[in-house]
Amino acid sequence: MPYELVARAGTVNAWAFPDNPGQPELGPFKDEQGRDIDQLIANGDVADLGFIPTFRKKHGSRFGDLLWTSCAIKVASVAFINALTSFSGWRSYPIRYLDRKANAIEGYVGFAVEEGSDDVFHSVGFQHWSFGVSDVVMDSLRDRGVTGFIAKKIQPPSYTLPTNA
């Protein structure tokens, strides 16, 4: 049975909040074509943004393999990414992760789930802070000691509820 993964969000855990240039304090963050920049980043479509997505550590001292971002954008450790190299359904992209004094925190990248895979998949049907992985992917993560996240068993993505006819 596959698993749904999510970053740990307790106060002892390091969080990564988006902190991009020109982002308004409130309201939508849009590019010149009217596209939602946070959604582009969440999807991993960062090539033509004109900047590297930036995150700030707000609190916490325990750095997990997935970092809580409070939104659909996902940040993963390089160890997490390395455990996924032979699997499909995801992509990574460079980010800047900074501490409160703007010093770089190394070892993290942006992580996005792509459509159409049974290895890594959308557990709720769209980019979200949680996502699904197959048993084989979960085994690979565990075998490599990549466990800094919360995992729970879920129904396979092809599972459909019976209808009352």
Buried (B, 14 or more C-beta within 10 A) or exposed (E): EBBBBBBBBEEEBBBBBBBBEEEEEEEEBBEEEEBEBBBBBBBBBBEEBEEEBBBBBBEBEEBBBBBBBEBBBBBBBEBBBEBBEEBBBBBBBEBBBBEEEEEEBEEBBBBBBBEEBBBBBBBEEEBBBBBBBBEEBBEBBEEBEBBBBBBEEBEEBEEEEEEEE
